[in-house]
Amino acid sequence: MGNINNEKKIMHMNYNEIIDKLNIDLSKETKLNNWMINKRMVKNTSINAAVIFCELKNRRDYILSIDNVFYDYWFEFGQEEMQEKTNLTPYEQRKAIGQLVEKNIIQVKKIGVPARNHFFINDNEIIKNYF
């Protein structure tokens, strides 16, 4: 009998009350599991480039949240991990990254042995052209 009463209470809760009960940080969950893609970026590059950009920005934002670094920060993002997060093949990644570099949205340099891509996001260019 107790379970039926709890189910009825849950059915009458609104969305915010349910989220509060579950202790979910909705903004964090949304950021980890969704992409917010800029339509102008898609039009000027490609859907794959916009997806790569979203993952790069999420990576940079994560690093900034745990380290006291500045926005003019180069960060590493491995090809295998990017494939896992975007489901884009290495060829699709290279093509999309090339489009982002061509539009001066990001810069890429190889660092280390073995060489790994490090990225820099050009915030001024993004603000100027896409917002």
Phi, psi and omega in degrees: 000323180297321180296322180297317179296319178296319178297320179295321178297317180296320180298333183265359177282148173273174185303313182297323179294321179295313179301316178299318180297323182277354181056047180261130171275096188299321181296320179293314179297318180297316181296322182285331189247002182222157174247137170254110187255132179279123183297325178295323179294319178299315182295322183274344179232264177192168177297320180296320178296320179294322178293315178301315179301317179301316179294321178296316179295319177299319179297313180298316180299322178296313180298318179296329181286337181254340179241153174268071179246168181262166180294337177275061189240131173272137181223154183266143174212108185289150181299319181294316180294321178296321178296319179297319184280331185249343185065024176263138179291163176305321178297314179297322177297312181300317180296314181294317178298320177300320178295319179293321177294316180302323180273004180062028177281322177226165169237150181228138170217150179265132181226141172092176177230116355293153183295133178232145180290133171241140188240151173228128180263126180273087184301319181299320179294320180294313180298317182296320189255342189237359178228000000 
